[in-house]
Amino acid sequence: MYKTILVPIDIPEDQLTDNAIKHAEFLAKISGAKIHLFHAVPDISRFSVNYSYHYDFLSAFAKKAVTNSEEELKKVVEKINLPKDRVLFSVAFGSPRDKVLSTAREIGADLIIVGSRRPDISTHLLGSNASGIVSYANISVLVVR
């Protein structure tokens, strides 16, 4: 059924993460798929232009953000009840929507499982990141609440 399931993770959102992973784990078990967890660190380079922050400061912050995100994803991987060779993860800088979609292409994902919080009127039926992923993905997307 599925070979590679991409699960975008918003690290501070434990409930969204847990809900998406439960579904991914279930589908991976019945289909023999791999799970690829992914976290997008917001690109803060625009702040350097807007607020004249020093490049070295931003670079150090970026490296720390990636390291922290990788450590958090390792903790999430440990909770998943699948052989460890079937659970991968990565971190990238940029827009969550754009990076999720490019990562899906790069890893050959055939399903994206994304958590979504209760939306407000500005995001209509889905959260803004989930809505963008659903709108632009060329593969199936399962939205979990």
C-alpha positions as CSV (number, residue, x, y, z in Angstrom):
1,M,0.0,0.0,0.0
2,Y,2.5,2.7,1.2
3,K,6.3,2.6,1.0
4,T,7.3,5.9,2.5
5,I,5.1,8.1,4.8
6,L,6.2,11.6,5.5
7,V,5.1,13.1,8.9
8,P,5.8,16.8,9.3
9,I,6.4,17.5,13.0
10,D,5.8,20.8,14.7
11,I,8.0,20.0,17.7
12,P,6.3,22.3,20.3
13,E,2.9,20.8,19.3
14,D,2.9,17.5,21.2
15,Q,-0.7,16.7,20.7
16,L,-0.5,17.2,16.9
17,T,2.6,15.2,16.8
18,D,1.2,12.3,18.8
19,N,-2.0,12.1,16.7
20,A,-0.1,12.1,13.4
21,I,2.4,9.6,14.6
22,K,-0.3,7.2,15.8
23,H,-1.8,7.1,12.3
24,A,1.5,6.9,10.6
25,E,2.6,4.0,12.8
26,F,-0.6,2.1,12.2
27,L,-0.4,2.5,8.4
28,A,3.3,1.7,8.4
29,K,2.7,-1.5,10.3
30,I,0.0,-2.8,8.0
31,S,1.8,-1.7,4.8
32,G,5.5,-2.3,5.7
33,A,6.2,1.4,5.0
34,K,9.0,3.5,6.3
35,I,8.2,6.7,8.3
36,H,10.1,9.9,7.7
37,L,9.7,12.5,10.4
38,F,10.4,16.1,9.3
39,H,10.7,19.4,11.0
40,A,11.0,22.8,9.3
41,V,12.9,25.5,11.2
42,P,11.6,28.9,10.1
43,D,14.1,30.8,8.0
44,I,15.1,33.8,10.0
45,S,17.4,35.4,7.5
46,R,14.8,38.0,6.6
47,F,15.2,39.3,10.2
48,S,18.8,40.1,9.4
49,V,17.7,42.5,6.7
50,N,14.8,44.0,8.6
51,Y,16.5,44.4,12.0
52,S,20.2,44.6,11.0
53,Y,21.1,41.5,13.1
54,H,24.7,40.3,12.6
55,Y,25.1,37.3,10.3
56,D,27.3,35.4,12.8
57,F,24.6,35.7,15.4
58,L,22.0,34.4,13.1
59,S,24.2,31.6,11.8
60,A,24.9,30.4,15.4
61,F,21.2,30.6,16.2
62,A,20.4,28.5,13.0
63,K,23.0,25.8,13.9
64,K,21.6,25.6,17.5
65,A,18.0,25.4,16.2
66,V,18.9,22.5,13.9
67,T,20.8,20.7,16.7
68,N,17.9,21.1,19.1
69,S,15.4,20.0,16.5
70,E,17.4,16.9,15.7
71,E,17.6,16.0,19.4
72,E,13.9,16.4,19.8
73,L,13.2,14.3,16.7
74,K,15.4,11.5,18.1
75,K,13.2,11.5,21.2
76,V,10.1,11.1,19.0
77,V,11.7,8.3,17.0
78,E,12.4,6.3,20.2
79,K,8.6,6.3,21.0
80,I,7.7,4.8,17.6
81,N,7.0,1.0,17.7
82,L,8.7,0.1,14.5
83,P,12.2,-1.3,13.7
84,K,14.6,1.7,13.8
85,D,15.7,1.2,10.2
86,R,12.1,2.0,9.2
87,V,12.0,5.4,11.0
88,L,14.1,8.3,9.6
89,F,14.1,12.0,10.2
90,S,15.4,15.3,8.9
91,V,15.4,19.0,9.6
92,A,15.5,21.9,7.1
93,F,15.2,25.7,7.1
94,G,12.4,27.4,5.4
95,S,8.6,27.6,4.9
96,P,7.0,24.5,6.4
97,R,4.7,24.0,3.4
98,D,7.5,24.4,0.8
99,K,10.0,22.3,2.7
100,V,7.4,19.5,3.4
101,L,6.6,19.3,-0.3
102,S,10.2,19.3,-1.4
103,T,11.1,16.7,1.2
104,A,8.2,14.5,0.0
105,R,9.6,14.6,-3.5
106,E,13.2,14.0,-2.4
107,I,12.4,10.9,-0.3
108,G,9.8,9.5,-2.7
109,A,7.0,9.7,-0.2
110,D,3.6,8.4,-1.3
111,L,1.7,9.7,1.7
112,I,1.9,12.8,3.9
113,I,0.3,12.6,7.3
114,V,-0.1,16.1,8.9
115,G,-1.6,17.2,12.2
116,S,-3.9,20.1,12.2
117,R,-5.2,22.1,15.1
118,R,-8.6,23.7,15.3
119,P,-8.7,26.4,12.6
120,D,-10.1,29.9,12.8
121,I,-11.9,31.7,10.1
122,S,-8.7,32.9,8.5
123,T,-7.5,29.3,7.7
124,H,-11.0,28.0,6.9
125,L,-11.1,24.2,7.4
126,L,-7.5,23.5,8.1
127,G,-4.6,25.1,9.8
128,S,-2.5,27.3,7.5
129,N,0.4,24.8,7.1
130,A,-1.9,21.8,6.6
131,S,-4.0,23.8,4.2
132,G,-1.0,24.7,2.1
133,I,0.3,21.2,2.1
134,V,-3.1,19.8,1.0
135,S,-3.5,22.5,-1.7
136,Y,-0.1,22.0,-3.3
137,A,0.8,18.3,-2.7
138,N,0.9,16.0,-5.7
139,I,0.5,12.9,-3.4
140,S,-2.2,11.9,-0.9
141,V,-2.4,13.8,2.3
142,L,-4.1,12.6,5.5
143,V,-5.0,15.4,7.9
144,V,-5.3,14.2,11.5
145,R,-6.9,16.1,14.4
